[in-house]
Amino acid sequence: MSDGAEASMPDFDAQRAFLKKPDYFQRFTVSGTSQPLARSDLADDTLLLVIQRGAGRAALLRDPMLYHHAAQGTLDGEPFLITF
């Protein structure tokens, strides 16, 4: 993402969200960890989804996201919800 791209993003429109229907899949809750990926036991070909907000970054394993389809947590002091 280039610098300044976040400033042009539209606001979240709650009217377009399906917030009242039950979740079809349990959300994957992301808890904070400080273990660098270079020190983890991941194989070199492990597929990751990487998100960034401000100075915070999180890497999610792709395969659990294929089941959960949504992950939530806190990144750079702000809550997030991503879908896949």
PDB file of N, CA, C and O in Angstrom:
ATOM      1  N   MET A   1       0.849  -1.172   0.000  1.00  0.00           N
ATOM      2  CA  MET A   1       0.000   0.000   0.000  1.00  0.00           C
ATOM      3  C   MET A   1       0.890   1.228   0.000  1.00  0.00           C
ATOM      4  O   MET A   1       1.823   1.327   0.797  1.00  0.00           O
ATOM      5  N   SER A   2       0.611   2.136  -0.867  1.00  0.00           N
ATOM      6  CA  SER A   2       1.435   3.332  -0.941  1.00  0.00           C
ATOM      7  C   SER A   2       1.033   4.324   0.144  1.00  0.00           C
ATOM      8  O   SER A   2      -0.069   4.259   0.687  1.00  0.00           O
ATOM      9  N   ASP A   3       1.938   5.234   0.447  1.00  0.00           N
ATOM     10  CA  ASP A   3       1.650   6.261   1.449  1.00  0.00           C
ATOM     11  C   ASP A   3       0.463   7.094   0.995  1.00  0.00           C
ATOM     12  O   ASP A   3       0.351   7.430  -0.184  1.00  0.00           O
ATOM     13  N   GLY A   4      -0.419   7.427   1.921  1.00  0.00           N
ATOM     14  CA  GLY A   4      -1.567   8.250   1.618  1.00  0.00           C
ATOM     15  C   GLY A   4      -2.775   7.482   1.123  1.00  0.00           C
ATOM     16  O   GLY A   4      -3.838   8.077   0.948  1.00  0.00           O
ATOM     17  N   ALA A   5      -2.653   6.179   0.891  1.00  0.00           N
ATOM     18  CA  ALA A   5      -3.774   5.398   0.380  1.00  0.00           C
ATOM     19  C   ALA A   5      -4.887   5.286   1.417  1.00  0.00           C
ATOM     20  O   ALA A   5      -6.064   5.231   1.061  1.00  0.00           O
ATOM     21  N   GLU A   6      -4.523   5.251   2.692  1.00  0.00           N
ATOM     22  CA  GLU A   6      -5.537   5.130   3.733  1.00  0.00           C
ATOM     23  C   GLU A   6      -6.418   6.368   3.789  1.00  0.00           C
ATOM     24  O   GLU A   6      -7.595   6.260   4.131  1.00  0.00           O
ATOM     25  N   ALA A   7      -5.888   7.533   3.466  1.00  0.00           N
ATOM     26  CA  ALA A   7      -6.658   8.761   3.533  1.00  0.00           C
ATOM     27  C   ALA A   7      -7.784   8.776   2.509  1.00  0.00           C
ATOM     28  O   ALA A   7      -8.790   9.453   2.720  1.00  0.00           O
ATOM     29  N   SER A   8      -7.640   8.043   1.400  1.00  0.00           N
ATOM     30  CA  SER A   8      -8.660   8.050   0.363  1.00  0.00           C
ATOM     31  C   SER A   8      -9.678   6.925   0.520  1.00  0.00           C
ATOM     32  O   SER A   8     -10.602   6.817  -0.287  1.00  0.00           O
ATOM     33  N   MET A   9      -9.527   6.091   1.537  1.00  0.00           N
ATOM     34  CA  MET A   9     -10.464   4.988   1.741  1.00  0.00           C
ATOM     35  C   MET A   9     -11.798   5.520   2.261  1.00  0.00           C
ATOM     36  O   MET A   9     -11.814   6.404   3.117  1.00  0.00           O
ATOM     37  N   PRO A  10     -12.927   4.991   1.751  1.00  0.00           N
ATOM     38  CA  PRO A  10     -14.232   5.453   2.227  1.00  0.00           C
ATOM     39  C   PRO A  10     -14.505   4.974   3.647  1.00  0.00           C
ATOM     40  O   PRO A  10     -13.930   3.986   4.106  1.00  0.00           O
ATOM     41  N   ASP A  11     -15.389   5.689   4.334  1.00  0.00           N
ATOM     42  CA  ASP A  11     -15.795   5.277   5.673  1.00  0.00           C
ATOM     43  C   ASP A  11     -16.603   3.998   5.601  1.00  0.00           C
ATOM     44  O   ASP A  11     -17.207   3.695   4.572  1.00  0.00           O
ATOM     45  N   PHE A  12     -16.615   3.246   6.691  1.00  0.00           N
ATOM     46  CA  PHE A  12     -17.413   2.027   6.790  1.00  0.00           C
ATOM     47  C   PHE A  12     -18.891   2.391   6.783  1.00  0.00           C
ATOM     48  O   PHE A  12     -19.320   3.243   7.562  1.00  0.00           O
ATOM     49  N   ASP A  13     -19.665   1.767   5.927  1.00  0.00           N
ATOM     50  CA  ASP A  13     -21.096   2.035   5.821  1.00  0.00           C
ATOM     51  C   ASP A  13     -21.856   0.896   6.494  1.00  0.00           C
ATOM     52  O   ASP A  13     -22.045  -0.161   5.893  1.00  0.00           O
ATOM     53  N   ALA A  14     -22.293   1.101   7.735  1.00  0.00           N
ATOM     54  CA  ALA A  14     -22.977   0.068   8.502  1.00  0.00           C
ATOM     55  C   ALA A  14     -24.287  -0.357   7.851  1.00  0.00           C
ATOM     56  O   ALA A  14     -24.752  -1.471   8.094  1.00  0.00           O
ATOM     57  N   GLN A  15     -24.894   0.494   7.035  1.00  0.00           N
ATOM     58  CA  GLN A  15     -26.149   0.142   6.371  1.00  0.00           C
ATOM     59  C   GLN A  15     -25.961  -0.986   5.351  1.00  0.00           C
ATOM     60  O   GLN A  15     -26.917  -1.686   5.016  1.00  0.00           O
ATOM     61  N   ARG A  16     -24.743  -1.157   4.864  1.00  0.00           N
ATOM     62  CA  ARG A  16     -24.473  -2.207   3.876  1.00  0.00           C
ATOM     63  C   ARG A  16     -24.025  -3.513   4.523  1.00  0.00           C
ATOM     64  O   ARG A  16     -23.879  -4.519   3.828  1.00  0.00           O
ATOM     65  N   ALA A  17     -23.807  -3.521   5.820  1.00  0.00           N
ATOM     66  CA  ALA A  17     -23.324  -4.710   6.521  1.00  0.00           C
ATOM     67  C   ALA A  17     -24.494  -5.560   7.002  1.00  0.00           C
ATOM     68  O   ALA A  17     -25.550  -5.034   7.354  1.00  0.00           O
ATOM     69  N   PHE A  18     -24.303  -6.853   7.016  1.00  0.00           N
ATOM     70  CA  PHE A  18     -25.296  -7.781   7.547  1.00  0.00           C
ATOM     71  C   PHE A  18     -24.933  -8.077   8.997  1.00  0.00           C
ATOM     72  O   PHE A  18     -24.416  -9.151   9.305  1.00  0.00           O
ATOM     73  N   LEU A  19     -25.201  -7.132   9.879  1.00  0.00           N
ATOM     74  CA  LEU A  19     -24.765  -7.243  11.267  1.00  0.00           C
ATOM     75  C   LEU A  19     -25.774  -7.962  12.155  1.00  0.00           C
ATOM     76  O   LEU A  19     -25.426  -8.342  13.274  1.00  0.00           O
ATOM     77  N   LYS A  20     -27.003  -8.161  11.703  1.00  0.00           N
ATOM     78  CA  LYS A  20     -28.031  -8.751  12.541  1.00  0.00           C
ATOM     79  C   LYS A  20     -28.229 -10.235  12.310  1.00  0.00           C
ATOM     80  O   LYS A  20     -28.931 -10.885  13.085  1.00  0.00           O
ATOM     81  N   LYS A  21     -27.638 -10.785  11.279  1.00  0.00           N
ATOM     82  CA  LYS A  21     -27.780 -12.209  11.001  1.00  0.00           C
ATOM     83  C   LYS A  21     -26.723 -12.986  11.788  1.00  0.00           C
ATOM     84  O   LYS A  21     -25.664 -12.445  12.105  1.00  0.00           O
ATOM     85  N   PRO A  22     -27.006 -14.245  12.101  1.00  0.00           N
ATOM     86  CA  PRO A  22     -26.013 -15.029  12.852  1.00  0.00           C
ATOM     87  C   PRO A  22     -24.770 -15.304  12.014  1.00  0.00           C
ATOM     88  O   PRO A  22     -24.837 -15.383  10.787  1.00  0.00           O
ATOM     89  N   ASP A  23     -23.662 -15.444  12.677  1.00  0.00           N
ATOM     90  CA  ASP A  23     -22.430 -15.798  11.973  1.00  0.00           C
ATOM     91  C   ASP A  23     -22.544 -17.231  11.476  1.00  0.00           C
ATOM     92  O   ASP A  23     -22.972 -18.121  12.210  1.00  0.00           O
ATOM     93  N   TYR A  24     -22.162 -17.442  10.237  1.00  0.00           N
ATOM     94  CA  TYR A  24     -22.177 -18.790   9.687  1.00  0.00           C
ATOM     95  C   TYR A  24     -20.913 -19.551  10.076  1.00  0.00           C
ATOM     96  O   TYR A  24     -20.912 -20.781  10.127  1.00  0.00           O
ATOM     97  N   PHE A  25     -19.856 -18.826  10.346  1.00  0.00           N
ATOM     98  CA  PHE A  25     -18.594 -19.426  10.773  1.00  0.00           C
ATOM     99  C   PHE A  25     -18.109 -18.685  12.012  1.00  0.00           C
ATOM    100  O   PHE A  25     -18.291 -17.474  12.138  1.00  0.00           O
ATOM    101  N   GLN A  26     -17.493 -19.426  12.920  1.00  0.00           N
ATOM    102  CA  GLN A  26     -16.920 -18.792  14.107  1.00  0.00           C
ATOM    103  C   GLN A  26     -15.723 -17.953  13.678  1.00  0.00           C
ATOM    104  O   GLN A  26     -14.868 -18.424  12.928  1.00  0.00           O
ATOM    105  N   ARG A  27     -15.662 -16.713  14.151  1.00  0.00           N
ATOM    106  CA  ARG A  27     -14.521 -15.861  13.820  1.00  0.00           C
ATOM    107  C   ARG A  27     -13.259 -16.387  14.477  1.00  0.00           C
ATOM    108  O   ARG A  27     -13.289 -16.923  15.585  1.00  0.00           O
ATOM    109  N   PHE A  28     -12.173 -16.227  13.785  1.00  0.00           N
ATOM    110  CA  PHE A  28     -10.851 -16.585  14.278  1.00  0.00           C
ATOM    111  C   PHE A  28     -10.347 -15.403  15.086  1.00  0.00           C
ATOM    112  O   PHE A  28     -10.132 -14.326  14.530  1.00  0.00           O
ATOM    113  N   THR A  29     -10.155 -15.580  16.379  1.00  0.00           N
ATOM    114  CA  THR A  29      -9.704 -14.492  17.233  1.00  0.00           C
ATOM    115  C   THR A  29      -8.183 -14.450  17.244  1.00  0.00           C
ATOM    116  O   THR A  29      -7.526 -15.430  17.596  1.00  0.00           O
ATOM    117  N   VAL A  30      -7.641 -13.327  16.864  1.00  0.00           N
ATOM    118  CA  VAL A  30      -6.198 -13.142  16.782  1.00  0.00           C
ATOM    119  C   VAL A  30      -5.726 -12.552  18.099  1.00  0.00           C
ATOM    120  O   VAL A  30      -6.162 -11.474  18.501  1.00  0.00           O
ATOM    121  N   SER A  31      -4.836 -13.263  18.762  1.00  0.00           N
ATOM    122  CA  SER A  31      -4.266 -12.731  20.000  1.00  0.00           C
ATOM    123  C   SER A  31      -2.854 -12.245  19.707  1.00  0.00           C
ATOM    124  O   SER A  31      -2.162 -12.785  18.845  1.00  0.00           O
ATOM    125  N   GLY A  32      -2.449 -11.237  20.425  1.00  0.00           N
ATOM    126  CA  GLY A  32      -1.139 -10.645  20.188  1.00  0.00           C
ATOM    127  C   GLY A  32      -0.004 -11.612  20.460  1.00  0.00           C
ATOM    128  O   GLY A  32      -0.053 -12.407  21.398  1.00  0.00           O
ATOM    129  N   THR A  33       0.991 -11.532  19.644  1.00  0.00           N
ATOM    130  CA  THR A  33       2.200 -12.309  19.836  1.00  0.00           C
ATOM    131  C   THR A  33       3.369 -11.484  19.315  1.00  0.00           C
ATOM    132  O   THR A  33       3.210 -10.678  18.399  1.00  0.00           O
ATOM    133  N   SER A  34       4.505 -11.683  19.884  1.00  0.00           N
ATOM    134  CA  SER A  34       5.671 -10.915  19.442  1.00  0.00           C
ATOM    135  C   SER A  34       6.732 -11.809  18.838  1.00  0.00           C
ATOM    136  O   SER A  34       7.867 -11.373  18.643  1.00  0.00           O
ATOM    137  N   GLN A  35       6.386 -13.057  18.536  1.00  0.00           N
ATOM    138  CA  GLN A  35       7.378 -13.962  17.961  1.00  0.00           C
ATOM    139  C   GLN A  35       7.629 -13.607  16.499  1.00  0.00           C
ATOM    140  O   GLN A  35       6.702 -13.661  15.692  1.00  0.00           O
ATOM    141  N   PRO A  36       8.841 -13.253  16.144  1.00  0.00           N
ATOM    142  CA  PRO A  36       9.141 -12.950  14.739  1.00  0.00           C
ATOM    143  C   PRO A  36       8.963 -14.184  13.868  1.00  0.00           C
ATOM    144  O   PRO A  36       9.272 -15.296  14.296  1.00  0.00           O
ATOM    145  N   LEU A  37       8.472 -13.997  12.661  1.00  0.00           N
ATOM    146  CA  LEU A  37       8.282 -15.137  11.761  1.00  0.00           C
ATOM    147  C   LEU A  37       9.592 -15.860  11.491  1.00  0.00           C
ATOM    148  O   LEU A  37       9.602 -17.080  11.324  1.00  0.00           O
ATOM    149  N   ALA A  38      10.686 -15.132  11.445  1.00  0.00           N
ATOM    150  CA  ALA A  38      11.988 -15.751  11.176  1.00  0.00           C
ATOM    151  C   ALA A  38      12.364 -16.755  12.263  1.00  0.00           C
ATOM    152  O   ALA A  38      13.161 -17.659  12.014  1.00  0.00           O
ATOM    153  N   ARG A  39      11.804 -16.611  13.463  1.00  0.00           N
ATOM    154  CA  ARG A  39      12.128 -17.512  14.565  1.00  0.00           C
ATOM    155  C   ARG A  39      11.058 -18.570  14.781  1.00  0.00           C
ATOM    156  O   ARG A  39      11.166 -19.370  15.711  1.00  0.00           O
ATOM    157  N   SER A  40      10.036 -18.592  13.950  1.00  0.00           N
ATOM    158  CA  SER A  40       8.962 -19.562  14.109  1.00  0.00           C
ATOM    159  C   SER A  40       9.332 -20.876  13.434  1.00  0.00           C
ATOM    160  O   SER A  40      10.354 -20.979  12.756  1.00  0.00           O
ATOM    161  N   ASP A  41       8.491 -21.865  13.632  1.00  0.00           N
ATOM    162  CA  ASP A  41       8.753 -23.176  13.034  1.00  0.00           C
ATOM    163  C   ASP A  41       7.942 -23.381  11.749  1.00  0.00           C
ATOM    164  O   ASP A  41       7.658 -24.520  11.377  1.00  0.00           O
ATOM    165  N   LEU A  42       7.569 -22.296  11.070  1.00  0.00           N
ATOM    166  CA  LEU A  42       6.831 -22.389   9.820  1.00  0.00           C
ATOM    167  C   LEU A  42       7.736 -22.881   8.700  1.00  0.00           C
ATOM    168  O   LEU A  42       8.914 -22.530   8.633  1.00  0.00           O
ATOM    169  N   ALA A  43       7.170 -23.692   7.832  1.00  0.00           N
ATOM    170  CA  ALA A  43       7.909 -24.128   6.643  1.00  0.00           C
ATOM    171  C   ALA A  43       8.058 -22.946   5.699  1.00  0.00           C
ATOM    172  O   ALA A  43       7.247 -22.020   5.729  1.00  0.00           O
ATOM    173  N   ASP A  44       9.070 -22.971   4.876  1.00  0.00           N
ATOM    174  CA  ASP A  44       9.325 -21.872   3.941  1.00  0.00           C
ATOM    175  C   ASP A  44       8.173 -21.647   2.967  1.00  0.00           C
ATOM    176  O   ASP A  44       7.988 -20.530   2.484  1.00  0.00           O
ATOM    177  N   ASP A  45       7.394 -22.690   2.671  1.00  0.00           N
ATOM    178  CA  ASP A  45       6.309 -22.549   1.699  1.00  0.00           C
ATOM    179  C   ASP A  45       4.929 -22.368   2.348  1.00  0.00           C
ATOM    180  O   ASP A  45       3.909 -22.527   1.678  1.00  0.00           O
ATOM    181  N   THR A  46       4.889 -22.036   3.648  1.00  0.00           N
ATOM    182  CA  THR A  46       3.624 -21.792   4.334  1.00  0.00           C
ATOM    183  C   THR A  46       2.982 -20.518   3.794  1.00  0.00           C
ATOM    184  O   THR A  46       3.633 -19.478   3.701  1.00  0.00           O
ATOM    185  N   LEU A  47       1.700 -20.608   3.439  1.00  0.00           N
ATOM    186  CA  LEU A  47       0.990 -19.451   2.889  1.00  0.00           C
ATOM    187  C   LEU A  47       0.400 -18.623   4.017  1.00  0.00           C
ATOM    188  O   LEU A  47      -0.262 -19.146   4.914  1.00  0.00           O
ATOM    189  N   LEU A  48       0.655 -17.313   3.957  1.00  0.00           N
ATOM    190  CA  LEU A  48       0.222 -16.388   4.998  1.00  0.00           C
ATOM    191  C   LEU A  48      -0.618 -15.269   4.402  1.00  0.00           C
ATOM    192  O   LEU A  48      -0.468 -14.910   3.234  1.00  0.00           O
ATOM    193  N   LEU A  49      -1.496 -14.732   5.220  1.00  0.00           N
ATOM    194  CA  LEU A  49      -2.183 -13.480   4.922  1.00  0.00           C
ATOM    195  C   LEU A  49      -1.590 -12.457   5.868  1.00  0.00           C
ATOM    196  O   LEU A  49      -1.635 -12.648   7.083  1.00  0.00           O
ATOM    197  N   VAL A  50      -1.041 -11.390   5.349  1.00  0.00           N
ATOM    198  CA  VAL A  50      -0.366 -10.392   6.172  1.00  0.00           C
ATOM    199  C   VAL A  50      -1.168  -9.103   6.115  1.00  0.00           C
ATOM    200  O   VAL A  50      -1.527  -8.625   5.039  1.00  0.00           O
ATOM    201  N   ILE A  51      -1.445  -8.545   7.294  1.00  0.00           N
ATOM    202  CA  ILE A  51      -2.159  -7.275   7.371  1.00  0.00           C
ATOM    203  C   ILE A  51      -1.293  -6.278   8.112  1.00  0.00           C
ATOM    204  O   ILE A  51      -0.462  -6.651   8.940  1.00  0.00           O
ATOM    205  N   GLN A  52      -1.495  -5.009   7.809  1.00  0.00           N
ATOM    206  CA  GLN A  52      -0.726  -3.947   8.453  1.00  0.00           C
ATOM    207  C   GLN A  52      -1.637  -2.772   8.735  1.00  0.00           C
ATOM    208  O   GLN A  52      -2.461  -2.389   7.905  1.00  0.00           O
ATOM    209  N   ARG A  53      -1.478  -2.209   9.912  1.00  0.00           N
ATOM    210  CA  ARG A  53      -2.162  -0.960  10.280  1.00  0.00           C
ATOM    211  C   ARG A  53      -1.140  -0.135  11.044  1.00  0.00           C
ATOM    212  O   ARG A  53      -0.641  -0.560  12.086  1.00  0.00           O
ATOM    213  N   GLY A  54      -0.833   1.038  10.526  1.00  0.00           N
ATOM    214  CA  GLY A  54       0.175   1.872  11.173  1.00  0.00           C
ATOM    215  C   GLY A  54       1.475   1.104  11.292  1.00  0.00           C
ATOM    216  O   GLY A  54       1.988   0.579  10.304  1.00  0.00           O
ATOM    217  N   ALA A  55       2.011   1.038  12.512  1.00  0.00           N
ATOM    218  CA  ALA A  55       3.259   0.317  12.746  1.00  0.00           C
ATOM    219  C   ALA A  55       3.017  -1.155  13.078  1.00  0.00           C
ATOM    220  O   ALA A  55       3.974  -1.921  13.195  1.00  0.00           O
ATOM    221  N   GLY A  56       1.760  -1.564  13.231  1.00  0.00           N
ATOM    222  CA  GLY A  56       1.452  -2.942  13.594  1.00  0.00           C
ATOM    223  C   GLY A  56       1.276  -3.838  12.386  1.00  0.00           C
ATOM    224  O   GLY A  56       0.739  -3.416  11.362  1.00  0.00           O
ATOM    225  N   ARG A  57       1.730  -5.072  12.508  1.00  0.00           N
ATOM    226  CA  ARG A  57       1.574  -6.080  11.458  1.00  0.00           C
ATOM    227  C   ARG A  57       1.144  -7.385  12.098  1.00  0.00           C
ATOM    228  O   ARG A  57       1.499  -7.681  13.238  1.00  0.00           O
ATOM    229  N   ALA A  58       0.374  -8.163  11.348  1.00  0.00           N
ATOM    230  CA  ALA A  58      -0.023  -9.498  11.799  1.00  0.00           C
ATOM    231  C   ALA A  58       0.018 -10.428  10.593  1.00  0.00           C
ATOM    232  O   ALA A  58      -0.327 -10.031   9.480  1.00  0.00           O
ATOM    233  N   ALA A  59       0.439 -11.656  10.820  1.00  0.00           N
ATOM    234  CA  ALA A  59       0.459 -12.676   9.773  1.00  0.00           C
ATOM    235  C   ALA A  59      -0.464 -13.795  10.219  1.00  0.00           C
ATOM    236  O   ALA A  59      -0.322 -14.329  11.318  1.00  0.00           O
ATOM    237  N   LEU A  60      -1.409 -14.145   9.363  1.00  0.00           N
ATOM    238  CA  LEU A  60      -2.366 -15.198   9.651  1.00  0.00           C
ATOM    239  C   LEU A  60      -2.113 -16.368   8.718  1.00  0.00           C
ATOM    240  O   LEU A  60      -1.821 -16.172   7.539  1.00  0.00           O
ATOM    241  N   LEU A  61      -2.221 -17.578   9.235  1.00  0.00           N
ATOM    242  CA  LEU A  61      -2.080 -18.754   8.389  1.00  0.00           C
ATOM    243  C   LEU A  61      -3.268 -18.828   7.444  1.00  0.00           C
ATOM    244  O   LEU A  61      -4.414 -18.680   7.867  1.00  0.00           O
ATOM    245  N   ARG A  62      -3.000 -19.053   6.183  1.00  0.00           N
ATOM    246  CA  ARG A  62      -4.071 -19.078   5.198  1.00  0.00           C
ATOM    247  C   ARG A  62      -5.061 -20.218   5.432  1.00  0.00           C
ATOM    248  O   ARG A  62      -6.268 -20.011   5.310  1.00  0.00           O
ATOM    249  N   ASP A  63      -4.581 -21.406   5.764  1.00  0.00           N
ATOM    250  CA  ASP A  63      -5.473 -22.560   5.867  1.00  0.00           C
ATOM    251  C   ASP A  63      -6.541 -22.410   6.947  1.00  0.00           C
ATOM    252  O   ASP A  63      -7.697 -22.727   6.665  1.00  0.00           O
ATOM    253  N   PRO A  64      -6.240 -21.948   8.162  1.00  0.00           N
ATOM    254  CA  PRO A  64      -7.328 -21.722   9.118  1.00  0.00           C
ATOM    255  C   PRO A  64      -8.307 -20.648   8.637  1.00  0.00           C
ATOM    256  O   PRO A  64      -9.496 -20.715   8.945  1.00  0.00           O
ATOM    257  N   MET A  65      -7.821 -19.670   7.892  1.00  0.00           N
ATOM    258  CA  MET A  65      -8.707 -18.629   7.373  1.00  0.00           C
ATOM    259  C   MET A  65      -9.652 -19.192   6.307  1.00  0.00           C
ATOM    260  O   MET A  65     -10.740 -18.651   6.111  1.00  0.00           O
ATOM    261  N   LEU A  66      -9.261 -20.258   5.619  1.00  0.00           N
ATOM    262  CA  LEU A  66     -10.158 -20.889   4.654  1.00  0.00           C
ATOM    263  C   LEU A  66     -11.403 -21.428   5.343  1.00  0.00           C
ATOM    264  O   LEU A  66     -12.477 -21.446   4.741  1.00  0.00           O
ATOM    265  N   TYR A  67     -11.282 -21.867   6.589  1.00  0.00           N
ATOM    266  CA  TYR A  67     -12.433 -22.340   7.346  1.00  0.00           C
ATOM    267  C   TYR A  67     -13.178 -21.186   8.008  1.00  0.00           C
ATOM    268  O   TYR A  67     -14.392 -21.060   7.849  1.00  0.00           O
ATOM    269  N   HIS A  68     -12.469 -20.354   8.742  1.00  0.00           N
ATOM    270  CA  HIS A  68     -13.108 -19.308   9.546  1.00  0.00           C
ATOM    271  C   HIS A  68     -13.652 -18.159   8.691  1.00  0.00           C
ATOM    272  O   HIS A  68     -14.679 -17.576   9.039  1.00  0.00           O
ATOM    273  N   HIS A  69     -12.997 -17.827   7.598  1.00  0.00           N
ATOM    274  CA  HIS A  69     -13.394 -16.756   6.684  1.00  0.00           C
ATOM    275  C   HIS A  69     -13.332 -15.360   7.296  1.00  0.00           C
ATOM    276  O   HIS A  69     -13.452 -14.377   6.565  1.00  0.00           O
ATOM    277  N   ALA A  70     -13.152 -15.240   8.587  1.00  0.00           N
ATOM    278  CA  ALA A  70     -13.086 -13.927   9.237  1.00  0.00           C
ATOM    279  C   ALA A  70     -12.147 -14.026  10.432  1.00  0.00           C
ATOM    280  O   ALA A  70     -12.117 -15.039  11.129  1.00  0.00           O
ATOM    281  N   ALA A  71     -11.386 -12.967  10.658  1.00  0.00           N
ATOM    282  CA  ALA A  71     -10.494 -12.894  11.816  1.00  0.00           C
ATOM    283  C   ALA A  71     -10.670 -11.527  12.444  1.00  0.00           C
ATOM    284  O   ALA A  71     -10.858 -10.525  11.755  1.00  0.00           O
ATOM    285  N   GLN A  72     -10.605 -11.509  13.760  1.00  0.00           N
ATOM    286  CA  GLN A  72     -10.729 -10.239  14.468  1.00  0.00           C
ATOM    287  C   GLN A  72      -9.687 -10.172  15.561  1.00  0.00           C
ATOM    288  O   GLN A  72      -9.223 -11.198  16.058  1.00  0.00           O
ATOM    289  N   GLY A  73      -9.329  -8.974  15.926  1.00  0.00           N
ATOM    290  CA  GLY A  73      -8.340  -8.753  16.976  1.00  0.00           C
ATOM    291  C   GLY A  73      -8.065  -7.272  17.105  1.00  0.00           C
ATOM    292  O   GLY A  73      -8.885  -6.436  16.725  1.00  0.00           O
ATOM    293  N   THR A  74      -6.906  -6.962  17.644  1.00  0.00           N
ATOM    294  CA  THR A  74      -6.476  -5.582  17.804  1.00  0.00           C
ATOM    295  C   THR A  74      -5.111  -5.445  17.153  1.00  0.00           C
ATOM    296  O   THR A  74      -4.236  -6.292  17.335  1.00  0.00           O
ATOM    297  N   LEU A  75      -4.940  -4.377  16.397  1.00  0.00           N
ATOM    298  CA  LEU A  75      -3.682  -4.126  15.718  1.00  0.00           C
ATOM    299  C   LEU A  75      -3.381  -2.645  15.812  1.00  0.00           C
ATOM    300  O   LEU A  75      -4.216  -1.812  15.463  1.00  0.00           O
ATOM    301  N   ASP A  76      -2.207  -2.322  16.277  1.00  0.00           N
ATOM    302  CA  ASP A  76      -1.785  -0.937  16.471  1.00  0.00           C
ATOM    303  C   ASP A  76      -2.790  -0.167  17.334  1.00  0.00           C
ATOM    304  O   ASP A  76      -3.075   1.006  17.094  1.00  0.00           O
ATOM    305  N   GLY A  77      -3.321  -0.870  18.352  1.00  0.00           N
ATOM    306  CA  GLY A  77      -4.226  -0.236  19.316  1.00  0.00           C
ATOM    307  C   GLY A  77      -5.659  -0.067  18.867  1.00  0.00           C
ATOM    308  O   GLY A  77      -6.460   0.532  19.585  1.00  0.00           O
ATOM    309  N   GLU A  78      -6.009  -0.587  17.682  1.00  0.00           N
ATOM    310  CA  GLU A  78      -7.362  -0.444  17.151  1.00  0.00           C
ATOM    311  C   GLU A  78      -7.934  -1.823  16.812  1.00  0.00           C
ATOM    312  O   GLU A  78      -7.199  -2.693  16.345  1.00  0.00           O
ATOM    313  N   PRO A  79      -9.223  -2.033  17.041  1.00  0.00           N
ATOM    314  CA  PRO A  79      -9.831  -3.321  16.665  1.00  0.00           C
ATOM    315  C   PRO A  79      -9.890  -3.460  15.146  1.00  0.00           C
ATOM    316  O   PRO A  79      -9.998  -2.473  14.419  1.00  0.00           O
ATOM    317  N   PHE A  80      -9.817  -4.714  14.683  1.00  0.00           N
ATOM    318  CA  PHE A  80      -9.957  -4.973  13.252  1.00  0.00           C
ATOM    319  C   PHE A  80     -10.802  -6.223  13.040  1.00  0.00           C
ATOM    320  O   PHE A  80     -10.907  -7.072  13.924  1.00  0.00           O
ATOM    321  N   LEU A  81     -11.391  -6.322  11.875  1.00  0.00           N
ATOM    322  CA  LEU A  81     -12.103  -7.499  11.411  1.00  0.00           C
ATOM    323  C   LEU A  81     -11.786  -7.620   9.940  1.00  0.00           C
ATOM    324  O   LEU A  81     -12.068  -6.708   9.163  1.00  0.00           O
ATOM    325  N   ILE A  82     -11.189  -8.761   9.543  1.00  0.00           N
ATOM    326  CA  ILE A  82     -10.895  -8.969   8.134  1.00  0.00           C
ATOM    327  C   ILE A  82     -11.625 -10.223   7.674  1.00  0.00           C
ATOM    328  O   ILE A  82     -11.891 -11.123   8.470  1.00  0.00           O
ATOM    329  N   THR A  83     -11.942 -10.274   6.406  1.00  0.00           N
ATOM    330  CA  THR A  83     -12.587 -11.460   5.827  1.00  0.00           C
ATOM    331  C   THR A  83     -11.763 -11.967   4.686  1.00  0.00           C
ATOM    332  O   THR A  83     -10.997 -11.233   4.062  1.00  0.00           O
ATOM    333  N   PHE A  84     -11.939 -13.261   4.420  1.00  0.00           N
ATOM    334  CA  PHE A  84     -11.187 -13.910   3.356  1.00  0.00           C
ATOM    335  C   PHE A  84     -12.103 -14.892   2.671  1.00  0.00           C
ATOM    336  O   PHE A  84     -11.690 -15.568   1.729  1.00  0.00           O
TER     337      PHE A  84
END
